[in-house]
């Protein structure tokens, strides 16, 4: 079975994803089998069912960037 994991920082500046099949660590298996999200020192890690499933972090980062660009600056 393939386990895909994504991790992202609170501000979504850093998003990573990877997939494992053989020699999957017990920590990853616990995360995936328990359908949990792990947050540690500002980094959220979750298991997902698709290849390179970092879409959540990318979507949130895109929304953050687009809302920052819409801010009106007054002097």
N, C-alpha and C positions, 0 to 999 in steps of 0.2 A: 504494500500500500504506500502511496505517496503522501507525505505530510508537507504542506506548505505553510510557512510562517512569515508574518510581516511584523516589523517593529517600526515605531515612529516616535519622535520626540513630541513634547507638549505643543510646541509651536509649529510642528510639521515641517521644520527646516530639514530634518533628516528622516528619510524613509528608506527602509531596506526590506528585501524579501528574498526568501530562498526556499528551495524544496529539497527534501531528503527522502530516500527510500531505504537503503540498507544502513545499518548501524545508527539508526535514529536514537538520539539520547533519551534517557528516561524522563528528563524534564520536558522535552518536546512532546513525548508520548502522553504524559500527564496533562499537558496543556491542551492537546488535540482531543484526547479521549474524553476529557472532562468538559469540553466545550466552554473553556474559561478564557478570560482575558487577564493577563498579568501586567501589573504596573510596578516598576521599580526604578527609583531615582529619576523620575520624569520621563521614562521610556515605557511605552505601552507595547506589549507583544500579544499577538493573537494568532490562532491557527485558522486557516481557511482551506477551502476545498479545491481551489483552482491554481493553476500555475502562476507563479509570481504575482500573487494576489495583493499587491500593494495599492490597489485602487482607492481604498478608503482614505489613506493618508494623502494621496495625490489629489483626490477630489476636494478634501478639506483645505489643502494648501492652495489649490486653485481658487477656491472661494475666498480664502483669506487675502490672497494677492489681488483679486478683482475688487474686493471691498476696500482695500487700502488705496487702490488707485482712484476710487470714487470720492475719497474724502476731500472736502473743500478746505483750502487753506486761506485764511483771512489775515490781513496785515493790520 
